[in-house]
Structures are given as structure tokens and as C-alpha cells.
Amino acid sequence: MENLNKNKEVKIGISKFSIGFDFIIVIIIFGIAFYSYFGKNNIKISIFLVIIGTLNLIYYLRKLSDTETKILINSRGINLESKFISWDEVKDINVERLSSGKTYSEYLNIVTKKNKFFDIEITELNITGNKLLKTIEFYRK
């Protein structure tokens, strides 16, 4: 495994690629609205697209400003946003992939020995499900 050290922590946050993709979508929506208003003179579609573009822009800006660590992994356990789970408490960990048509979402599922279930979406994070599981296995040993 590359650059893993049990004396250090692994911080996982929102993927820069995900943020960049959202920005491109916002630009495309505003571009189509601009073209629709000035090129086709279709005010209703332009207004609708500006509303959709504005909502997407708000979502993008919120995501851009979210620099918080979503998952923190170290030799003591795993911290999911604000809930710490010790490795001694963990009964089972897996990554679940749910598909809907051509898109999918990945979730990290943790079951504790007290049968508490924790689940966090990892689709937009800066790590793949497989790499996350390998990192967890490394720190859990």
C-alpha cells in the first residue's frame, strides 16, 4: 500500500473531481439559458434554466466550501464525520454499491458488536470503495 503509516491518520474528504464536474454542469446550464434567451428569444425556458442553474450553483458553492473531513482512519479506529468507532467495537465493514440505471452510489457500511449500523455515502469522496476497504484493513490489523 502506498504511503500508509500506522502512526499517521488518513483523512478523506470530498473529491476535487466531483466539485469540478458540478462546476461544469453549472456553466453548461447557464450557457444554455443565455443561448435560449438571446439566440432563440425563449424567455420561459431561459427563466426555468436560470432557476435550475442557480440551485445548482448554490449546491456547488456549499460543496466547495465544505472542507471538513468526512472519514478519518487511524490505528485506534474510524471517525465517520463526528462519530468515532473503535476497531474493537467493529463487527463488520463493507462497501455496498447500489446501481440505478447507468449511475451508481457507494456506501461504507459498518456494523458494531452491539449491532449498531452506520452507513455513509462515499460516492463523492476522494477515495474509491476498494481503496477505502484496503486502507481500513491496513489500520485494523
C-alpha positions in Angstrom: 0.0 0.0 0.0 1.2 3.4 -0.9 2.2 5.8 1.8 0.3 4.2 4.6 1.8 4.6 8.0 0.1 3.3 11.2 1.4 6.4 13.1 -0.5 8.7 10.8 -4.1 9.3 10.1 -5.9 9.1 6.7 -8.2 12.0 6.1 -10.9 11.5 3.4 -13.0 14.4 2.1 -15.0 15.4 -1.0 -13.3 14.7 -4.3 -12.0 17.7 -6.3 -13.1 15.9 -9.5 -16.7 15.8 -8.1 -16.5 19.6 -7.4 -15.1 20.3 -10.9 -17.8 18.2 -12.5 -20.5 20.2 -10.7 -19.0 23.5 -11.8 -19.0 22.3 -15.5 -22.7 21.4 -15.1 -23.5 24.9 -13.7 -21.6 26.6 -16.6 -23.5 24.5 -19.2 -26.9 25.3 -17.7 -26.2 29.0 -17.6 -24.8 28.8 -21.2 -28.0 27.1 -22.5 -30.1 29.7 -20.6 -28.1 32.5 -22.2 -28.4 31.0 -25.6 -32.1 30.3 -25.1 -32.8 33.9 -24.1 -30.6 35.8 -26.7 -30.4 33.3 -29.5 -33.9 31.7 -29.5 -35.7 34.5 -27.7 -37.4 31.9 -25.5 -37.9 33.6 -22.1 -39.8 30.8 -20.3 -37.1 28.2 -20.9 -34.4 30.8 -20.0 -36.1 31.6 -16.7 -36.5 27.9 -15.9 -32.8 27.2 -16.7 -31.7 30.2 -14.7 -33.6 28.9 -11.7 -32.2 25.4 -12.1 -28.7 26.9 -12.7 -29.0 29.0 -9.6 -30.0 26.0 -7.4 -27.1 24.0 -8.8 -24.7 27.0 -8.2 -25.8 27.1 -4.5 -25.3 23.3 -4.2 -21.8 23.7 -5.9 -20.8 26.6 -3.6 -21.9 24.7 -0.5 -19.9 21.6 -1.6 -16.9 23.8 -2.5 -16.9 25.4 1.0 -17.2 22.0 2.7 -13.6 21.3 3.5 -14.5 19.1 6.5 -13.0 15.6 6.8 -15.8 13.1 6.2 -13.9 10.0 7.3 -10.8 9.8 9.5 -9.0 6.5 9.8 -6.2 5.7 12.2 -4.8 2.8 14.3 -7.4 3.4 17.0 -10.5 3.3 14.8 -12.6 5.2 12.3 -14.3 8.5 12.6 -17.4 9.0 10.4 -18.0 12.8 10.3 -18.4 13.2 14.1 -18.9 9.6 15.3 -15.8 7.7 16.5 -15.9 3.9 16.3 -13.0 1.9 17.8 -11.7 -1.1 15.9 -12.5 -3.2 19.0 -16.2 -2.2 18.5 -16.4 -3.1 14.8 -18.1 -6.4 13.9 -18.3 -6.0 10.1 -17.3 -3.4 7.5 -18.1 -3.5 3.8 -18.7 -1.2 0.8 -22.1 -1.5 -0.9 -22.7 -0.4 -4.4 -26.2 0.5 -5.4 -27.0 0.9 -9.1 -29.7 2.9 -10.7 -29.5 2.7 -14.5 -26.1 3.8 -15.6 -25.3 5.6 -12.3 -24.3 4.1 -9.0 -23.7 5.1 -5.4 -21.3 3.6 -3.0 -21.8 3.4 0.8 -19.5 2.4 3.6 -21.4 0.1 6.0 -20.2 -0.6 9.5 -21.9 -2.9 12.0 -20.7 -2.8 15.6 -20.6 -5.7 18.1 -23.7 -4.0 19.7 -25.4 -4.3 16.3 -25.5 -0.6 15.7 -25.4 0.2 11.9 -23.5 3.1 10.5 -23.7 4.0 6.8 -22.1 6.9 4.9 -22.2 7.6 1.2 -18.7 7.6 -0.2 -19.5 8.2 -3.9 -18.3 11.8 -3.9 -15.3 11.3 -1.7 -11.7 11.3 -2.8 -11.2 7.5 -2.5 -12.7 4.5 -4.2 -14.6 1.9 -2.2 -11.9 -0.8 -2.8 -9.1 1.5 -1.7 -11.1 2.6 1.3 -11.6 -1.1 2.3 -7.8 -1.8 1.8 -7.0 1.3 4.0 -9.3 0.1 6.7 -7.9 -3.4 6.6 -4.4 -1.9 7.0 -5.3 0.1 10.1 -7.5 -2.5 11.6 -4.7 -5.1 11.9 
